[in-house]
Amino acid sequence: MKTLVVLGSPNSEDGSLGYTALDRLDYCKAIFEPKNNYIICTGGFGAHFNTTSKAHANYAMKYLMDKRVESQSFLEPALSGNTVEDAVMTKKKY
């Protein structure tokens, strides 16, 4: 099995995903094969991309589940604060 890692990006104060996040998630959905892939969504909290009470990765996962990606297709999210942490935290987990 291969793992698709979706990097975090900004969302609004109400949790709405921005254009970059939507573009990344839509691409993930387009290439996702349930029998061959797992998904890790990244992104926690930070003044520069998410100031809500929920991690950015939670919004990303919900978006994909709303597009019919099953919850068991997700591995534990990496609640990172920047792209370097995305890579480091994802590697440490898996």
C-alpha positions, -999 to 999 in steps of 0.1 A, spaced: 0 0 0 11 35 -8 4 65 14 -8 98 0 3 128 21 -18 159 18 1 190 30 -18 215 51 -26 251 39 -47 280 52 -83 278 62 -106 307 73 -116 316 108 -148 295 104 -129 265 91 -136 269 54 -108 255 33 -89 279 11 -82 274 -26 -48 257 -21 -62 232 4 -92 224 -20 -68 220 -49 -46 196 -30 -75 176 -16 -93 174 -50 -60 160 -65 -57 135 -37 -92 123 -43 -86 121 -81 -56 98 -77 -68 79 -46 -73 42 -50 -90 26 -20 -74 -8 -24 -39 7 -29 -37 38 -8 -39 53 26 -42 91 32 -24 112 58 -37 148 61 -14 173 77 -19 206 95 -26 215 131 -27 251 142 -9 283 135 -15 320 133 -5 319 96 -29 292 85 -54 281 111 -67 299 142 -98 278 148 -103 253 176 -100 223 153 -69 211 135 -66 219 98 -62 182 91 -97 176 106 -112 199 80 -93 182 53 -103 148 63 -140 158 66 -138 173 31 -125 140 17 -151 120 37 -178 142 23 -165 131 -12 -170 95 -2 -135 86 11 -141 60 38 -128 69 73 -107 37 74 -86 50 45 -70 76 68 -40 72 89 -34 94 120 -30 130 109 2 149 114 -8 180 134 20 201 122 26 238 121 46 241 88 58 222 58 90 210 75 70 196 104 46 180 78 76 159 66 92 152 99 60 143 117 48 121 89 81 102 87 82 97 125 47 82 124 52 59 95 
